[in-house]
Amino acid sequence: MTVQAPEAPLRELTDEEVAAYREDGAIRASGLFSDEWVTRITEAVDYVLANPSVLAQATADFSEGKANGDAFMWKTHEAFRDFVFRSPASRIAQRLFGSRTVTAFYDQVFTKPRGSTKPTPFHEDATSFPIDGDQVCAMWIALDSCGPDTAALTVVRGSHRWERDRAPVTSSLMHRAMTADQARTAPGSDTRRDVLTWDEQDLLAWDLAPGDAVIFHPAALHGATGTAPAHGRRAFVSRWLGDGVTFQPKKGVMPILWDPGLEPGEPMGGPLFPRVLPTVDGGGGQWESQQPDPERLGHFLRRIGRG
C-alpha cells in the first residue's frame, strides 16, 4: 500500500489547549479522531491482544498476567501503520509543537482486565527514552469509557517541568530488569517527597469516552487506578516528536528491536522512527510487515531473563 498524506483532524486544537499542554503537561482533547479511526484501532488492538507478539508475551510474564500490551505494532500490523501515516495524529502533534517536522516515535497498547485492583504507580517515561529534545508527546487514546476511578490516565499538573533527578521512572518491571546494571533510581525507591504529598488539585483527571485523547508530555508524572468490577479498559498510545529531537541510544532503556538506521546525535527519522511531516521519509512507497531483528530480539530477551 502506498503511503498517503495524513488526514486533517475533525477539529484543530485550540490556542487554549496548546497553552494548557505547555503549562500543565497534559490536556484532554475530544472530537479529534473520526469514529472510523476509533473503530479500526479498537479492532486492531483486540487482534494483537488475541495474537500476542514475543514482546507482548515477555512483558506479560513480567506483569504476572495482570496487564496486557504490546509496542511498535505499526511495524507488524497494517492498521497501526496506517494510523502513523494516514491518521490525523501527526497533524495534531504538529499543531501542539508548533513544529515544521513531525516524526513518529512509537506506539503501544495498555489494557487492564475488569476488576483489576492493582493501580499503575505514578511515574514518568521520558528518562527511559533514547532521545534528546523537548518536543515529545504521547496521545493516550481511550478505547473504552473510563474515569479517574476506573483506570483513566491521571497526570500530575506541571510535573513535566520538575527536576528529573529523583522522579520515579517508568514502573515497567521489564525496564527495571534492563537497568539492573545501570545507576538509575528504581521505581518506588527514593522517590521525590513532593510526588508523595501532592494535593488533589494537582491531579489532572477526566471522564473519557472512546476516542477521547489525553495528550501529555512523557516527562509528566502519570498513573492510573484499577478497573471497575464489570468493565476492563483498553488504551492505545501514539507517541510523536517535533523539531530538534536527536537519537541518543545510551540514554534510554527502551528495547530497539529493529535497526533504526541512526547514529548517536542524528535527528530522529529513518525506518524505525519515520518522519511523517512535512513529507514522509523516503517518499512513501510499498510497506510490508517487518518482524523484529532476530539478533536484537534475542539480546533483549536475554537481558530480561527470557532468552
N, C-alpha and C positions, 0 to 999 in steps of 0.2 A: 504493500500500500504506500502510495506516495504521500509525503508529509504535506499537509495543507496549513494555511495560515490559521493562527488561533482565533477563536470566536471572540466577539466582544461580550462582556458580562451583561446580564439583564439590566443592570444599572451600574453607574460608576460609584466608587467610594466617594463620600462627601469630604469636603475640606475638614469638617469637624471630626470625622472618623480618622482621617490621616493624622490630624493633630493629636487625637486621643491615643492612637497607637504609639506615636513617638514619645508622648508624655507618660502614659501608663504602662506601656509594654504589651497591651492586648486590647482587642475590641471584639464584640460580636457583630457579625455582618450577615444580614439576611437578604434574600432576594437577589443573590449574585449568580447562582447556577440554575439552569433550567431543570425541570422535572426529569427530562430525558437523561441528563448527565447524572443526576442523583440515582435514578433507577439503574443505569448502566454500571455505575461504580458499586452500588449495593450488590448487584448480581455478581460482579467480578470478585468482590470481597467474599461473598458466600462460596464462590468457586475455589478460591485459594485456601479458604479455611477447610473445605472438604477435601482438598488435594494439597496437603502441606508440602512445602519445599524442604530441602535438607536444613536450610537456615531456620525455617519455622519449627521444624521438629527439634532442633538443638535448643532453641530458646524456650520452647515449651517444656523441655526437660528441666531447664533452669528455674522456670516458674512453677514447677511441680504440678503442671497441668491446670493451674488456676487462672491463666490468661493465655490468650491465643493471638498470634500476629504473624506478620511477615514484613519484608522490606525489599526495596529495589524490584518491586513487582513489574515495573514498566519494562524491565529488560526481558521478561519472560512471558508477559501476558498483554495481548493486543489492546484490551480495554484501557489498561493503565498507561500504555504507551500513547494511546490516542488522547488520554487526559493531559499528558505532558505537552503534546504538540498541538492539540486542537481545541482544548477546553479554554475557557476564559481565564484560567488560573494565572498564566504568565502576564496577562494584561492587568489583572488585579494587583499582582506584585509590582509591576512597573509603576502603576499609579501610587501605590503605597510608598515605594522607594523614591519616586521622582527620578528614576534612573534611565539611562539610554539603553543599557543592556539588561537582559534577564536570562538567567541560567538556571536550569533545573538541577536541584541538588539531589534529593532522593525522596521516595515515597515510602509509606509504612502503614500497616494496619494494626489497630489496637482494639481488642474486644474483651469484654468481661461477660461471663455467663450470668444468668439470672441468679439472684440470691447470693452473690459474692459478697462476703463480709470484709474482705481484705482491701483496704484503701491503697491507692498509689501514693507513696510519700511525696511530699513537696521536694522538688529537685530542679536543676537546670540542665540543659543539654549542651550548651554552647562549647564548654570546655572539652567535650568529648569529640568535637568535630575537627577534621583535618584541614582547617581553613584559617585564614586571617581576613578580617574585614567585618564591618558592622552591618552591611546591607544584607541581612539574613532574616527570613520569616518562615513561619510554619502556619499552614492553613489546616486546622483541626476541624474536619467536616463531620458533623453528626449524621449518622445513617439511621438512628433510632431516636425517638423522643426521649429526652433526659433532662435532668436539672441538677442543681448543686448537691442534692442529697441522693441522687441516683446516677452517679458516675459521670456527670458532665464535667468537662475540664474547668478547673478553678485556677486563677492566676493571682499572684501577689503583686498588687499595684506598684509600679515603679521599680520593681526588683531587678529589671534589666540594667539599671544604672548603678547598682550596688558594686562595691569592690568584690572581685571574684575570689580572693584568696581562700576564704573559708566557706564559700557557698556549697551546699550539698550538690554533688554531681548526679547525673542520671542514676536512677535506682536500679537499673538493669543488673541482675546478677551476672549476666554474660559479660558486661563491661567490668564488673568487679573482678572476675576471673582473668580477664585480659590485661588488667592493670596491676596484677599481683606483684609484678617485678618493677613497678614504677612508683615514684614518690607522689602519689595522688591521695587526696583525702577520700576515704571510703564513705559511701552514703551512710548516714546515720551516726557517724562518729565525728566528734569535734565540730558539729555544725554551728553556724553563727547564732548567737543568742537572739538577735532580732528576728531570726526566722522562727524561733520558738515562742515569741511573745507578741506577734502582730495582733492588732485589733481587728475586729470583724470588718470594719470599714476599709481595711487594707486589702480585702479579698474581692476580686472581680469574678463574679459567677452569674450565670444566666440560665434560664429555661431555654432549651434548644429543641427545635423541630427538625426533622430530617431535611438536610440541605443547608441548614444554618452552619456558619463557619465561625470558629474562634480563631482569629488571626493574631499570633503572638510572636514576640521576639524570643528565640531559643535561650537567651541568657536570663529570661524572666523565670522565677520560680513558679512551678505549676504542679498540680496533683489532682487527684480525684478520689471520691468516696467509693464504696462498694455499690452494688446494683440493688434494685428492688427485688422482692421475692418472686414476682411473676414476670419480670422483664429483664433481658440482657441488654447490653449496649455495644454497638459496633461504631467505630470511628475510622475514618480514612484521613491520613495526614500527608499533605503535599508540601515539600519544602523548596524554597526558592532563594536565589542570590541575585544581587544587583551589581552595580559598578564597583570595581576596586577590590573584589574578593579574590584571594590567591590561594593556591594549593600548598598546604603545609602538613605533609603526612606525619611528621614526628609529633605534632601537637595533639593528635586525636587517637582514639581507640576504636573508632567505628570500623567494622570489617569492610575491607575493599576487596570484593571477590571477583571483580573484573579489572582488566588493565585500564587505568584511567587515561593513559596516553599523555600524562603530565609530568613535568619535572618540578621539584620544590620551588616555590616562588612564582610559578607561572600563573597567569589569570585562569580562573576556572573556565572549563569548556571541554570539548572533546567527546569521546564515545561514551563515557560513563556519566559525565556531568554536562550534557549538551546545552549549548546556547540556543535559546528559542527566539528571543527578540534582540535586535531588530530583524535579523534573519537567522534561519536555522544553520547551525554548524554543518558545513559540507554541502549546504544547499538542498537538504532533504534526500529524497531517493527511496529505495526499497528498504524495508525493515523486516527482519526475521527474529524469532525468539532466540535469545542468546543465554545459554546456561552458564553458571559461574565457571571460571577457570579452575580446572581440577587441582592444580598445584596450590593456588591461593586458597581454595576451599579446604584442601587437606591441612594446610598450615593453620588456618583459622580453627578448624575442628580440634586439632592437637592442642592449640593454645587454651581452649576452653575445656579440655579434658574429654572430648568426644571423638577423638581420632583413633 
